[in-house]
């Protein structure tokens, strides 16, 4: 594959447009939907329905990429494509009172302060991840439903109907859910 700088503007737009960016879909209090792409700051839109918001997000993504490329700005890759390395160490400054309480709690449980704080952070992080994964699954199902409807429209033009509404989770491992593993649907059948 060509390097980013060796591609034409149209090739770069097509390349970035096809990457698996993180789509965030949120229902507003008034029943409309807010859609954005996490890795592309400012790439957002709203729609009256989920489908409308996602269709408009495709338009917003295309416009965002065109402007960024024409202006020579760097474009972030999707989080799923970025490899990060961590040392397992970081420094945290905290109030003396909190430091004292944590040290006393660690001593009461007969563990080191480091082990105690690590355990607290892991518990909080795990809870937050589970909540985030639940929201991602709900968003993913909404996005897949939109894509299924879009595909169904294309297939109807060719005399084929795609059955909708047969979603089922096939893996319990919330940390590694992907489109292939998390969605199953009925097969195609010809229109009568």
Secondary structure as GFF3:
##gff-version 3
##sequence-region A 1 192
A	DSSP	three_ten_helix	4	6	.	.	.	ID=ss1
A	DSSP	alpha_helix	9	17	.	.	.	ID=ss2
A	DSSP	beta_strand	23	27	.	.	.	ID=ss3
A	DSSP	beta_strand	33	37	.	.	.	ID=ss4
A	DSSP	beta_strand	44	47	.	.	.	ID=ss5
A	DSSP	alpha_helix	50	70	.	.	.	ID=ss6
A	DSSP	three_ten_helix	79	81	.	.	.	ID=ss7
A	DSSP	alpha_helix	96	108	.	.	.	ID=ss8
A	DSSP	alpha_helix	113	157	.	.	.	ID=ss9
A	DSSP	beta_strand	160	162	.	.	.	ID=ss10
A	DSSP	three_ten_helix	174	176	.	.	.	ID=ss11
A	DSSP	alpha_helix	179	182	.	.	.	ID=ss12
A	DSSP	beta_strand	188	190	.	.	.	ID=ss13
###
